[in-house]
Amino acid sequence: MLFINYPKCTTCKKAKNWLDENNISYTDRNIKELSPSFEELKLWYQKSGLPLKSFFNTSGILYKSMQLKNKLPGMSDDEKIQLLASDGMLVKRPIIVNGDTILLGFKPDEWKEMLLTD
């Protein structure tokens, strides 16, 4: 299981603590040091079943400074994925990649349902 996060992000810290408390093993990946590639993002988007917009960190400084709220509607999916791949700080985090399961953001109830098996 891959845990993609930004170590300075408080939500990512909470998610990491949750994983550790639940004894879930993972490979830790800093999104700023190793941004997801175009191919990874495209695959995760396809597996997730989520709208592509949900992959954007809409509360981030970079998203706002680039005025992406106004630009995204006129872009193709491939253009959006290319933009996400250009800078990890544009990508919503944390991300869990576990086989065909893709989790975006930290929602403890969803994580519990998807990651904890009896």
Secondary structure, DSSP 8 states (H G I E B T S, - for coil): -EEEE-TT-HHHHHHHHHHHHTT---EEEETTTS---HHHHHHHHHHH---GGGGB-TTSHHHHHTTHHHHGGGS-HHHHHHHHHH-GGGB-S-EEEETTEEEES--HHHHHHHH---
